[in-house]
Amino acid sequence: MIDCSDDILTGLSEQHLLTRPDGFMLHKAVAQPFSALCTAAKADGIEIKIVSAFRSYQRQAAIWQAKLAGKRPVYDQDGQVIDISSLTGKAKLDAVLLYSALPGASRHHWGTEFDVYDAGSVPPDYKPQLEPAEYGPDGPFYRLQQWLSAYASDFGFFLPYREFQGGVAAEPWHISYQPLASAYLASFNSGILRQCLTQHPLAEQQLVLTHLDAIFNRYIANICLATP
């Protein structure tokens, strides 16, 4: 039985998690499948490393606040930095939501999601930027991207943002453990999210609540299916 409590869905609980030796947290039931995925990739010469795994509501809220305040860069689909101060209303929210989830609605809250790169294809001091070019034909992680597309499903993983569908930008670095993530998404709705945000205010609170149903449909429910 999968625990789909509201606190787990919205990043307010860590009871479902364990901490890896590298310090990243993930769902207890995902540890073995992820390890198997990494072992298989290594056999093919790819060293999968995590950039980001579980993120709490508070961590996501800090990212959200920093982007809306102009303290962290906000990018468009072409990788160009946007002047967030020049935008108002829902356009401002849409600019941030292209790459950063609304606090309480990030799939990273579930412990089923990983942003990954191939550490074996870059120098030890390389800092992944999680930009599309890194995973494109001329990028260092293109082989990883191709491998994940071919084999991730063998271990229960898929790419929820495999391509742009009008919501979240394409994220070839983001993999999700489908058996759990699908159950969490099916249990999630805008009512649960609204209650969370009402109890845990965030930047642009009223604007977010005004457009919450549209945000939920465009950026949260709108993912690529588990199989192409």
VMD Tcl script that draws the C-alpha trace (Angstrom):
set ca {
  {0.00 0.00 0.00}
  {1.47 3.34 -1.10}
  {1.16 6.17 1.41}
  {-0.16 9.10 -0.62}
  {-0.70 11.46 2.30}
  {-1.03 15.16 1.56}
  {2.21 15.92 3.43}
  {4.18 13.54 1.21}
  {2.56 14.89 -1.94}
  {3.41 18.49 -1.05}
  {6.92 18.06 0.31}
  {6.08 18.53 3.97}
  {7.14 15.04 5.08}
  {10.36 13.04 4.97}
  {8.99 9.86 6.54}
  {9.05 8.02 3.20}
  {12.71 8.75 2.52}
  {16.17 7.39 3.17}
  {19.51 9.15 2.79}
  {22.11 7.79 0.39}
  {25.85 7.78 1.20}
  {26.24 10.79 -1.13}
  {23.76 12.74 1.02}
  {20.86 12.75 -1.43}
  {17.46 11.64 -0.15}
  {15.10 9.37 -2.08}
  {12.03 7.24 -1.51}
  {12.85 4.01 0.31}
  {11.20 1.95 -2.43}
  {13.25 3.64 -5.17}
  {16.71 2.91 -3.74}
  {17.04 -0.56 -5.24}
  {15.67 0.26 -8.73}
  {17.87 3.35 -8.96}
  {20.92 1.36 -7.91}
  {20.12 -1.23 -10.57}
  {19.77 1.52 -13.18}
  {23.18 2.95 -12.26}
  {24.83 -0.48 -12.30}
  {23.50 -1.22 -15.79}
  {24.60 2.18 -17.06}
  {28.07 1.68 -15.62}
  {28.38 -1.59 -17.51}
  {27.85 0.47 -20.65}
  {30.46 3.04 -19.64}
  {28.11 5.65 -18.19}
  {28.57 6.89 -14.62}
  {25.21 8.23 -13.46}
  {25.46 10.82 -10.70}
  {22.71 12.83 -9.03}
  {22.46 16.60 -9.22}
  {19.15 16.79 -7.35}
  {16.79 14.26 -5.75}
  {14.27 14.96 -2.97}
  {13.52 18.61 -2.34}
  {11.31 19.73 0.53}
  {8.57 22.32 0.29}
  {10.83 24.76 2.11}
  {13.70 24.22 -0.32}
  {11.42 24.62 -3.33}
  {9.93 27.75 -1.79}
  {13.41 29.24 -1.40}
  {14.16 28.61 -5.09}
  {10.78 30.09 -6.06}
  {11.35 33.19 -3.95}
  {14.86 33.73 -5.32}
  {13.73 33.49 -8.93}
  {10.80 35.85 -8.49}
  {13.08 38.30 -6.68}
  {15.66 38.22 -9.47}
  {18.30 36.62 -7.23}
  {18.50 33.48 -9.37}
  {18.41 33.50 -13.18}
  {15.19 32.70 -15.02}
  {15.62 31.26 -18.52}
  {13.43 31.08 -21.59}
  {13.22 28.01 -23.83}
  {16.25 29.15 -25.81}
  {18.39 29.30 -22.69}
  {18.42 33.09 -22.60}
  {18.11 34.89 -19.27}
  {14.84 36.79 -18.78}
  {14.53 40.06 -16.88}
  {11.87 38.85 -14.45}
  {11.28 42.40 -13.19}
  {9.90 43.33 -16.61}
  {7.04 40.83 -16.30}
  {3.79 41.12 -14.37}
  {0.78 38.98 -13.54}
  {0.58 35.41 -14.75}
  {3.34 36.01 -17.32}
  {5.75 36.35 -14.41}
  {4.61 33.02 -12.96}
  {4.79 31.30 -16.35}
  {8.38 32.44 -16.81}
  {9.46 30.77 -13.58}
  {7.26 27.70 -14.00}
  {8.90 26.81 -17.31}
  {11.84 25.32 -15.37}
  {10.96 25.56 -11.66}
  {8.02 23.84 -10.04}
  {5.58 25.59 -7.77}
  {6.38 24.80 -4.11}
  {4.06 22.04 -2.95}
  {3.78 20.75 -6.51}
  {7.31 19.63 -7.36}
  {7.64 15.98 -8.30}
  {10.93 16.13 -6.38}
  {8.87 16.23 -3.17}
  {8.01 12.57 -3.67}
  {11.52 11.10 -3.59}
  {10.85 9.45 -6.95}
  {12.62 12.03 -9.13}
  {16.28 12.55 -10.02}
  {18.18 15.09 -12.08}
  {21.20 13.17 -13.34}
  {24.37 13.51 -15.40}
  {27.23 11.30 -16.59}
  {30.20 12.01 -14.35}
  {32.42 9.84 -16.51}
  {32.14 12.15 -19.52}
  {33.39 15.33 -17.83}
  {36.30 16.39 -15.58}
  {35.86 15.76 -11.83}
  {35.38 19.46 -11.13}
  {32.68 19.93 -13.78}
  {29.48 21.54 -12.47}
  {26.42 20.38 -14.44}
  {24.24 23.31 -15.45}
  {21.22 21.20 -16.41}
  {20.89 22.97 -19.73}
  {19.49 21.28 -22.87}
  {22.74 21.80 -24.80}
  {24.62 19.56 -22.35}
  {22.33 16.67 -23.32}
  {22.19 17.47 -27.05}
  {24.28 15.87 -29.84}
  {27.27 18.12 -29.14}
  {26.98 17.98 -25.35}
  {28.90 15.84 -22.85}
  {25.77 14.03 -21.67}
  {24.27 13.11 -25.04}
  {25.24 9.45 -24.62}
  {23.50 9.39 -21.24}
  {20.39 10.93 -22.77}
  {20.35 8.28 -25.51}
  {20.94 5.49 -23.00}
  {18.12 6.66 -20.72}
  {15.74 6.89 -23.66}
  {16.55 3.30 -24.57}
  {16.88 1.58 -21.19}
  {15.40 3.62 -18.31}
  {12.04 1.89 -18.68}
  {13.69 -1.50 -18.05}
  {14.16 -0.35 -14.44}
  {10.81 1.41 -14.00}
  {12.00 4.92 -14.87}
  {10.75 7.37 -17.49}
  {11.30 10.98 -18.55}
  {8.20 13.01 -17.60}
  {9.54 16.04 -19.45}
  {10.96 14.21 -22.44}
  {9.67 16.96 -24.73}
  {7.96 20.32 -24.39}
  {4.17 20.01 -24.27}
  {3.28 23.60 -23.51}
  {4.04 23.41 -19.78}
  {7.41 22.50 -18.27}
  {10.34 22.81 -20.67}
  {12.02 19.66 -21.94}
  {14.31 18.26 -19.24}
  {16.41 15.37 -20.59}
  {18.15 15.14 -17.22}
  {14.98 14.43 -15.19}
  {14.02 10.80 -14.60}
  {11.09 9.53 -12.56}
  {10.29 6.18 -10.96}
  {6.99 5.47 -12.68}
  {5.35 2.89 -10.36}
  {5.33 5.31 -7.42}
  {5.22 8.65 -9.22}
  {2.11 7.68 -11.18}
  {0.32 6.77 -7.96}
  {1.29 10.08 -6.38}
  {0.17 12.12 -9.37}
  {-3.15 10.23 -9.50}
  {-3.72 11.08 -5.82}
  {-2.79 14.75 -6.24}
  {-5.17 17.57 -7.15}
  {-5.41 21.34 -7.05}
  {-7.49 21.20 -3.86}
  {-4.67 19.51 -1.94}
  {-2.21 22.02 -3.35}
  {-4.44 24.99 -2.51}
  {-4.74 23.85 1.10}
  {-0.96 23.47 1.35}
  {-0.29 26.93 -0.05}
  {-2.91 28.50 2.17}
  {-1.18 27.05 5.24}
  {2.37 27.71 3.96}
  {2.41 31.05 2.14}
  {4.90 31.74 -0.65}
  {5.97 34.60 -2.90}
  {3.14 35.93 -5.12}
  {0.69 33.93 -3.00}
  {-2.54 35.59 -4.15}
  {-1.55 35.58 -7.81}
  {-0.71 31.88 -7.59}
  {-4.00 31.01 -5.88}
  {-5.96 33.00 -8.47}
  {-4.47 30.94 -11.30}
  {-3.94 27.69 -9.42}
  {-6.27 25.46 -11.43}
  {-4.72 26.58 -14.71}
  {-1.22 26.12 -13.26}
  {-2.08 22.63 -12.08}
  {-3.39 21.56 -15.49}
  {-0.54 23.11 -17.50}
  {2.50 22.42 -15.35}
  {1.67 19.52 -13.00}
  {-0.79 17.17 -14.71}
  {0.74 17.82 -18.13}
  {3.60 15.31 -18.45}
  {4.89 12.97 -21.13}
  {3.56 9.42 -20.88}
  {5.83 6.70 -19.54}
  {6.35 5.21 -22.98}
  {6.99 7.17 -26.21}
}
mol new
graphics top color blue
foreach p $ca { graphics top sphere $p radius 0.5 }
foreach p [lrange $ca 0 end-1] q [lrange $ca 1 end] { graphics top cylinder $p $q radius 0.2 }
display resetview
